[in-house]
Amino acid sequence: MHAPVSIAKAPDPVLAVRSTPEASIVQAAAAVAQGRAQALVCAGATGAALAAGTFNIKRAAGIYRPALALPLPVPRNPVTLIDVGASAEARREHLVQFAFMGAALARTVLGVRRPRVGLLSNGEEASRGSALVVEAHAELRERARDGLDFFEFVGNVEGGDLVSGVADVIVTDGFTGNVALKLTEGVSQTMLAAVRDAATSSRKGKLGGLLLRSSLRGFRDEIDPEANGGAYLLGLRRLGVVPHGRFRRRGFAQAILRAQRGAREDVVGQTHAALERAGALRRVPPSAVGASLPGAQ
C-alpha cells in the first residue's frame, strides 16, 4: 500500500492521526480494522500506534483502555510486565483490569494455569506505594478473598522482583512500567557488553571466551530484548504488536512472527473470553456490544 507520510515524530499523536489519513500507521490500522490484515505491527512512536489503533481498530467491549504487555526476557523466571507504555497515567479500575489482562495473556499464550500476579510498588506492605497503588491493592486483595481462582494475587512486589520469579505477571501504570522496562533492557545490554569486553581484553580472556562461546551465546539470546519481538497491545478488537523503535532486523522479524502466531491462535479472542469469564470487563450498553466484540468488522 502506498503510504507516503510518517507521523512517528508528531508532537501530538492524536491530532496527527485524526488529520493525516494517508499516514503509514493510520493506513495500517485501517487495513486491520477493515479485515484486509489480521494484526498490526508498529515500531517507533507508541503514541501514534495507540491512537491509530484506538480510532480505527477500536477497543474491545468492556475494556477501559488498551495496555502494552511484554514478556520480559528473564532467565528461568519469565514475567509479563503490564503496562509498559500505552498510558502514562491510570486509575484504580485500570490497574485492576490490567491484572486480569496480564493473567489472561499468561494463561492463554504462556500456558500458566494460575498466574501469580503482583502489583509494582516501593514496598511489600499493603500500605506502601502511591494512593493509586494502595487503592488497586485493596481491590485485588478483596477479589482474592472472594474466591478468585483466575489468578493468585501475591500482593505488592518491588523493582527487584521483576527478575526474582515471585510473580508471573507484574502490574503497573504505563509511565512506571516503561521506565522499569528500559532500565531492565539497559542493564542487560550493559552486562552483555561488559562480558564481551572481559572476554577480549587479554589472551586468557580470549581463550576463556572461546571455551564458553556456545554457553554465552545461549545466555545472550535468552536475555536479548529482541528475542521476544516486542509487546502485545491488548484491549483492541484485533491484535497489535509494538516492537522497540531501535530493534534491528532480528527484533522486527520476531515481532512479525509474534503477530502471526497471535493472530493464528486468536490471542485477542481468547484473552477477551477469559476476561468475560472472570467478570473483569466494564459493563457497556447492549447496543454497543455487537460493534465492540473481538473480530467485529
Secondary structure in CASP SS format (residue, H / E / C, confidence):
PFRMAT SS
TARGET T0000
AUTHOR 0000-0000-0000
METHOD secondary structure of the structure
MODEL  1
M C 1.00
H C 1.00
A C 1.00
P C 1.00
V E 1.00
S C 1.00
I C 1.00
A C 1.00
K C 1.00
A C 1.00
P C 1.00
D C 1.00
P H 1.00
V H 1.00
L H 1.00
A H 1.00
V H 1.00
R H 1.00
S H 1.00
T C 1.00
P C 1.00
E C 1.00
A E 1.00
S H 1.00
I H 1.00
V H 1.00
Q H 1.00
A H 1.00
A H 1.00
A H 1.00
A H 1.00
V H 1.00
A H 1.00
Q C 1.00
G C 1.00
R C 1.00
A C 1.00
Q C 1.00
A E 1.00
L E 1.00
V E 1.00
C C 1.00
A C 1.00
G C 1.00
A C 1.00
T H 1.00
G H 1.00
A H 1.00
A H 1.00
L H 1.00
A H 1.00
A H 1.00
G H 1.00
T H 1.00
F H 1.00
N H 1.00
I H 1.00
K C 1.00
R E 1.00
A C 1.00
A C 1.00
G C 1.00
I C 1.00
Y C 1.00
R C 1.00
P C 1.00
A E 1.00
L E 1.00
A E 1.00
L E 1.00
P E 1.00
L E 1.00
P C 1.00
V C 1.00
P C 1.00
R C 1.00
N C 1.00
P C 1.00
V E 1.00
T E 1.00
L E 1.00
I E 1.00
D C 1.00
V C 1.00
G C 1.00
A C 1.00
S C 1.00
A C 1.00
E C 1.00
A C 1.00
R C 1.00
R H 1.00
E H 1.00
H H 1.00
L H 1.00
V H 1.00
Q H 1.00
F H 1.00
A H 1.00
F H 1.00
M H 1.00
G H 1.00
A H 1.00
A H 1.00
L H 1.00
A H 1.00
R H 1.00
T H 1.00
V C 1.00
L C 1.00
G C 1.00
V C 1.00
R C 1.00
R C 1.00
P C 1.00
R E 1.00
V E 1.00
G E 1.00
L E 1.00
L E 1.00
S C 1.00
N C 1.00
G C 1.00
E C 1.00
E C 1.00
A C 1.00
S C 1.00
R C 1.00
G C 1.00
S C 1.00
A H 1.00
L H 1.00
V H 1.00
V H 1.00
E H 1.00
A H 1.00
H H 1.00
A H 1.00
E H 1.00
L H 1.00
R H 1.00
E H 1.00
R H 1.00
A H 1.00
R H 1.00
D C 1.00
G C 1.00
L C 1.00
D C 1.00
F C 1.00
F C 1.00
E E 1.00
F E 1.00
V E 1.00
G E 1.00
N E 1.00
V E 1.00
E C 1.00
G H 1.00
G H 1.00
D H 1.00
L H 1.00
V C 1.00
S C 1.00
G C 1.00
V C 1.00
A C 1.00
D C 1.00
V E 1.00
I E 1.00
V E 1.00
T C 1.00
D C 1.00
G H 1.00
F H 1.00
T H 1.00
G H 1.00
N H 1.00
V H 1.00
A H 1.00
L H 1.00
K H 1.00
L H 1.00
T H 1.00
E H 1.00
G H 1.00
V H 1.00
S H 1.00
Q H 1.00
T H 1.00
M H 1.00
L H 1.00
A H 1.00
A H 1.00
V H 1.00
R H 1.00
D H 1.00
A H 1.00
A H 1.00
T C 1.00
S C 1.00
S C 1.00
R H 1.00
K H 1.00
G H 1.00
K H 1.00
L H 1.00
G H 1.00
G H 1.00
L H 1.00
L H 1.00
L C 1.00
R H 1.00
S H 1.00
S H 1.00
L H 1.00
R H 1.00
G H 1.00
F H 1.00
R H 1.00
D H 1.00
E H 1.00
I H 1.00
D C 1.00
P H 1.00
E H 1.00
A H 1.00
N C 1.00
G C 1.00
G C 1.00
A E 1.00
Y E 1.00
L E 1.00
L E 1.00
G C 1.00
L E 1.00
R C 1.00
R C 1.00
L E 1.00
G E 1.00
V E 1.00
V E 1.00
P C 1.00
H C 1.00
G C 1.00
R C 1.00
F C 1.00
R C 1.00
R H 1.00
R H 1.00
G H 1.00
F H 1.00
A H 1.00
Q H 1.00
A H 1.00
I H 1.00
L H 1.00
R H 1.00
A H 1.00
Q H 1.00
R H 1.00
G H 1.00
A H 1.00
R H 1.00
E C 1.00
D C 1.00
V H 1.00
V H 1.00
G H 1.00
Q H 1.00
T H 1.00
H H 1.00
A H 1.00
A H 1.00
L H 1.00
E H 1.00
R H 1.00
A C 1.00
G C 1.00
A C 1.00
L C 1.00
R C 1.00
R C 1.00
V C 1.00
P C 1.00
P H 1.00
S H 1.00
A H 1.00
V H 1.00
G H 1.00
A H 1.00
S H 1.00
L C 1.00
P C 1.00
G C 1.00
A C 1.00
Q C 1.00
END
